[in-house]
């Protein structure tokens, strides 16, 4: 299966609207109804490619499977890192698309931005995403207690990270992404 990332186009706005108004479409991350037109305004503003947060579409064999996102964060107010996320449509889950897309996004961020750290959080009950992050080269750092209010109560989260110098995942062809490599496994030109 060929997985690729690309910028959003106007035809993708329907998918963004669906994520805003269809309960549980994105799984455990459903946080209630949102403004369905916000995606139209954001697309008109910057095509979802902003300075501090962005989104790319995940394509699997020429079909739109979902999206990946990243936003800047900082623990100390000076040192930035990226926090990534993914939302796949239900019919594309469990097919190896998610870990590949997250690995590709991480390589993209390491190649085009100077950050040292990329992190991702997930729910303790989302075992599939935990496995996906680990396969994408992320390491579990720990439990973040009572970090989100969801489904009527405060819930814990798991925090994963990948540092620039960490080894990347092994791809289907046996190559490794990571320091000095693009997501496709080819050496980068530095």
Helices and strands as residue ranges (DSSP letters): E 3-6, G 10-12, H 13-21, G 27-29, H 38-46, E 53-60, E 63-74, E 80-88, G 90-92, H 97-112, E 117-122, H 127-135, E 139-150, E 153-163, E 167-170, E 176-178
